Each structure stands twice: as structure tokens, then as C-alpha cells.
Amino acid sequence: MSNTDTGTGTGTDGDSKDQRKLPYYQGDVRIDGAQLDMLLKLLDTPAPSGFEEPAAEVVTAWAREWADDVHTDPVGNVIVTVNKGAAGPRTMLTGHIDEIGFIVTRIDDKGLLHFEQVGGWDLTVPIGQRVRVLTGDDGRDVLVGTVGKLAPHQLKDRSKAPTLKDMWIDIGAATGDEARSMVRVGDPIVLDTTPHVFANRRVVSRSADDRIGAFIALEAARRLAGVEGAPEVVVLCATAEEIGCVGALSGTYHVNPDEAIAIDVTWTSDVPGDHADDSHVGKGPSVTIGAAARTRIARELIDIAREADIDIQLAAAGRSTSTDADSVVRARAGVPVGLVSIPTRYLHSPGELFALEDAEASIDLIVRWVKRAR
Amino acid sequence: MSDSESAPPLSEDALAALLELLDTPAPSGSEARAGAVWNRRARRFTDDVRTDALGASYATFGDPDHAERPHIALVGHLDEIGLIVSRIDDKGFLRCLNVGGWDIAVLIGQRVRIDGTPSGSVIHGAIARTAVHVLDADARGKVPKLDELWIDIGATSRDEACAMVQIGDPAVIDVTPKLIGPPGSHRLMSRSLDNRVGCFVVLEAARLAAQQGARATITAVGCVGEEIGMGGSTAAIFGLQPDYAVAVDVTSPGDTPGGSDIGDLHLGKGPILTRGATTNARVMRALIGAAQRAGLPHQLRGKGIRTGTDVDQIVKAGGKHATGLVSVPARYLHTPVEQVDLRDVRASIDVLVAWIQEVANQ
């Protein structure tokens, strides 16, 4: 993707910058200490689509420390308001707190759990993974299990990719009755991994899609709280994005914003393979132009980034963005929405990998956009 | 499990109402007749019965002076799958398109009835294909496409056929509901159980909960256009702006040959409560809890992305509502021999009433 007519510092310009300065983001926003702990806690909390309450609780507890109003709507979206009643356009920042996972559909007489996917999986990913089965009335009791399949020795045709019918979850139960005493049909499941921060401040985790987006939205709002001249800012921590962007549709209806920015993750081209687009971890947030992402807001973000010397990358979308921006733009009578994405490798796997500095640059950019002169 | 000594699951009056609903032809887009039957019964229990511009029916129970009480919408869909006449050929045969999702293999050799014709009379006919003797060897082993079938209404020319039907007339398979099984069993076989049974359940649950003094406003809804993905339920729920929207539909149990992958789900073991997908976790927890506390039979299903019911649409209706789903187990869905156990119908009503009482008295 060329940046020649925007001058925002990607592409060839970005390559020369490799020699000029590292890290790319040199602004004041820093995710460390309590903020980093909060992000890691959020990443570690299991909350597949439809079962977002644990993540909602983490978000709620944090936001209560600094927001004017925090409440959960009947769908489960958490709505956080700062500068309540302030003049200017009501501005919504949204990230989704659900993640992909699995759900128990059947417990067989051998004590094995059969499951369906929650959201879109590459089904080669769960093979051999440990899982957390979230049981009990509120999903707080965690059982460890493993994804089972036939050993290679037992396979007739090793070249075939497995389907859901070829996999099950083994929770160590010896009989069907034992398993049924531990688990209920409909219990949700996530892969059993914890986040890891590399020495260079890159992070690998499951659920980066899109806890990082929700975190950025909240952290931006926290920094805008009480700022003179800032409008009312409402953070929508949306549910059920991974099953069709449904939570943001009702959530945006509740919030009734004048304008919005959705924050999500996007895939990257800085990995082996031929790529149709250009996106790198650590070279700044990706600003989407086209589709649901309104050109006006994209232009504003690009201009602000240039003025503040924040490196960004550009993404183009022709039809849908496959993010909550698609829902926000069609909520109520339509809401103008921008889309800021964190370049993240290995999406929809337990190895989602992003750079903290991209998140920091996003927060900086979004805060400046909210405070911009109108 | 049959127990001929105990009371029947539905009263004679209620069963008659269900059978009348089932027998009324109303494919998607032509729901008015089923809506009229449903409205007539609803008016026996409340004055607040209406039909909206789309054709959805609403029956509201509760005191409008209590705006602080929760508003609970229970949603079934009035429409069923069917066929629509798309072309009348020179020999007087009718070609048709499917309204909703058919297994075409089911259609061959079925009698049909065509309603809404210019004369107002019901036209009878049959879905035909080339006789097996004449069919070439290749075609015998294959399920035909719908455009290889036709409806024969006994007309001998295009003019004759055009005098009987017009393009766009809806058709359904010509069968009547029937109770089957040994003495004391409660199996009911019919077309249109998907989802007339849901419409029946929502009205019964709403009126019984109201009769028991539930401190809530309850609206039973028979919405339109589910089988064609039109999502009439979205419009209905947007219009109502309830606090809760619980759909009642049917779902396949896994207790028939080859069906066990679906889950450990059976006819006769109670309504199926779906956790996950577009259902709200708190609402489903409350429904399951209400069923447990009331000692009512129920079964659990887990779904990851879609439920395949109106809930998938309702969740996108702009509003403040939280969603739930109660499914009556039904075998052979989208055939003229859909089958339910009336005890499951009863238990579905009872679970909803128990849940409404708990929500209303919170």
C-alpha cells in the first residue's frame, strides 16, 4: 500500500525510517505498571462469545475507578461513560470483549466432550491444545482438558485436515456419568494459554482479538476523563462480535453516539507468504479507509497522525471490514465510524502477537482525535 | 414412558386450537390465515390483540399502568415452508419455486393444495415427475431439482390452468395433523409444526402466566417471514422494545437413525434450551434454573454461532432486550410428517410460565 499522497510514514518511507528511529512510537503514552497488569488480566480472562461476563466484570471493576457511569446492558455489553453531559458530539469508542472458543454439544458414554466452534477457527489450530472448560452456573469453575484426536498411527489418511467430527475434548473422565457430573452441554471452552510479554514489549496471547481493542478504548477514555473541552466519551465493550458483530449493533443503539471509532486487530504481511496488503507489527496502528470506515474520520485520523508525528499504516476495505465498524455504521439511523486496527500476527490462534507500542500509538492517536478542534 | 392414566398434556380445547393452527395453510408471505386463527383464540383471553402492517400478530397481557414492570416478548413464527407458483406452461402444468428450505426428495408424489387463488376456492393437485419406468437410468439415483418437478392440477391446457390459479399463488402439502402411536402416547404428526407449535406455545404461556397474576407485561407474538430469512421478528421486536425476547421454535432431536451427532436430545424429554450462539447467557441460566426449580423436564443444547431460529434475527433488532430460546423437539423438520410429543409442548409452556413468574417477581 502506497502512502505517497498521505505522507504518513509507511511503505518505502517506513523502510528508510528503520534506520532513522526505533521504536517507531516515540510519544508519551506508555502501557506499563497497573495499565499493563490490567491488559494482561483482560487477555487472560476467558470469555467466548455469549459468555462474556468474566471479561465484563474485569472491565467494570477497572472503569468504576475513573468513569462517571459504568453499566451493563441486557445483552451483556459494558457501557462506560466519562465527561457525562459534556458539550460536543457524543463520541463512542468500541472494542469487543468476546473471543473465539468452543462450546460443548454432547457428552458421550466414554466421558468425552464433543464440541462446536464459537466464531471462526482454523481447525488445525486446536489439535493438541489444552483447554479450559468453563463450568458451573456462572462459568467460574474451570476444568482443564485436552483436545483429543486419533494418533497418527491410527489414521488411515494422514493428509486429510481434521473436521470437528474427528476431535473431542478429554477432561480425564473415565465414564459418561463422571463427565456429566463435571460438565453441562452448553459449557463454553477456551484454549488454555496465558499471555507472555517479550523483552522487546511484543505480546503473545489468545484473545488479543479483541481485548486489546477494548483496552485501548478504555485507556483512551480514562485519559480523556476530566480533560477540559473533551466531549462526552462512551466506551462500548461489545459482546458477540465473533459470531456476527451482533453485540455492537444493540450496544450502539443504547449509546446513541454522534460519531465513533471501532478498535480491532488486523492480520499482517510481515510473515512468510505472498500478501495482497502491507501491514507490519510494530509500525503503528492501521487506519482503514473504505467500506464501513467513513472517509471523513479516516482523513481526520491520518491528518492528526501526521501533525503529531505518529506513525500509522493504511488499510483499504472494499466491502465489509469484518469488524464491529460494520455494525456501528448501520445502528439506528447510521453512525459515522472510523476503524483503527492493531496489526496482529496469527489471528484466531492462541499465538496472537502484537506490539505494545502499536497499542500506545493508537491510544495517543484516538485521544488526539477526540480532542481535535472542530 | 407412556402413561395412559395421567391427564392428557393439553386440554381438549387447547389441542383443538393447536390442530386448527396446524391445519391452516400459511407459507411465508401468506401468513394472514394463520394469523386470523391465532388472533381469534387470543381474543378469548385479552382485548389487546392486533396485527401489524407486515402481518405479525400480537397479544398483550398485563396492566398498561405498570410501566415499571418488565416487558416480556415470547415469539413464534406464523409462517411455514411451502411452494409458490412461478409459471403455467402450455400443457397446463404448474412450475413452482420453494418458499423456505425443502429437501426436494420429500416433494415427489405429494398432494398439494393451492390457496389464495382468483376464485377464492382451494385447488388440489399433486407434485409429479416422470414415472420411474420412463426415467433414464442416470436420473433414477439422483434427487431431482425443483425445476424438474411440476404440479398437476388436472388442467388440460394453459387456459384452463390460468382460470384456476395465478402466478404467485402459494401452495402447501395437503395433509392434516394426526395423533399417532400406541394408546396413551402423545405423538402428533403434521406439516407446519415448524412453527405453528411455537405460536401456540407463546400464546398459551402468555395467557397462563397472566392468569396466574405475573407482575409483568407479556406479549405473545406470531411473527412472519422466518423461513425465508426475512426476519419479521426483527421488526416485531424493534416495534415492541421489550426487556426480554424469547423465541419458541422447533429443533431436531438426535434420537433417530444417524442423528446422535446433534447431541443427546430426545423427543418426549422436554423442551430444548440452547446455550451459546445468539442466546443471552443470563436469560438461559434463568430459564434452566426455573425449569429445575419447578421440576420440569428439559434438555440442553450447545450452539456456537447461529441457532437457526428467529433469535439470530432478534438479537440484531435495535433495542434493549436480552434473548432466549426454547425449542420443542421435533423430528423430520421441513417435511409433511414433522413429529412432536405433546408432553414436550406442555413442558415448554410450563417452563416459560415458571420463568416468567420468577422474572416478574424479582
Interface residues (C-beta under 8 A of the other chain):
Chain A: S49 G50 F51 E52 E53 D73 P74 V75 G76 F102 I103 V104 T105 R106 I107 H114 F115 E116 Q117 V118 G119 D137 D138 G139 K165 R184 V185 G186 D187 P188 A240 I243 G244 V246 L249 S250 Y253 H254 A331 R332
Chain B: D243 Y244 G254 S260 D261 I262 G263 D264 T274 R275 G276 A277 T278 T279 N280 A281 R282 M284 R285 G289 L300 R301 G302 K303 G304 I305 R306 D312 V315 K316 A317 G318 G319 K320 H321 A322 T323
